[in-house]
Amino acid sequence: MTDKDLYVGLIRLHVLHHAAVEPIFGLGIIEELRRHGYELSAGTLYPLLHGLEKKGYLASHSERNGRRARRVYAITDAGRKELAAAKLKVKELFGELFEDDSTHTAPEA
């Protein structure tokens, strides 16, 4: 990934998608995003998670795992609603981005 600013919206949607499937936690979602080519540090991810929580899209709680505590995030009803709306917008955008892709060529240099 070359430009985090360009992909940050997709990353947020990816986080919401995974939180809709099952509760997530920081390191686990960092590893999941890495599988998709996103290299995020904890210093980038946690403010993103906190922002989604502040907007009401995620809710978190602390869970004990042995001697460690970890913050676990789950999608809220508002998050599900926004994710569903975003999926429609993404589908529309991607359709436009790839519409007649084979007939459009880059201008020659």
Buried (B, 14 or more C-beta within 10 A) or exposed (E): EEEEEEBBEBBBBBBBBBBBEEBBBBEBBBEBBEEEEBEBEEEBBBEBBBEBBEEEBBBBEEEEEEEEEBBBBBBBEEBBEBBEEBEEEBEEEEEEEEEEEEEEEEEEE
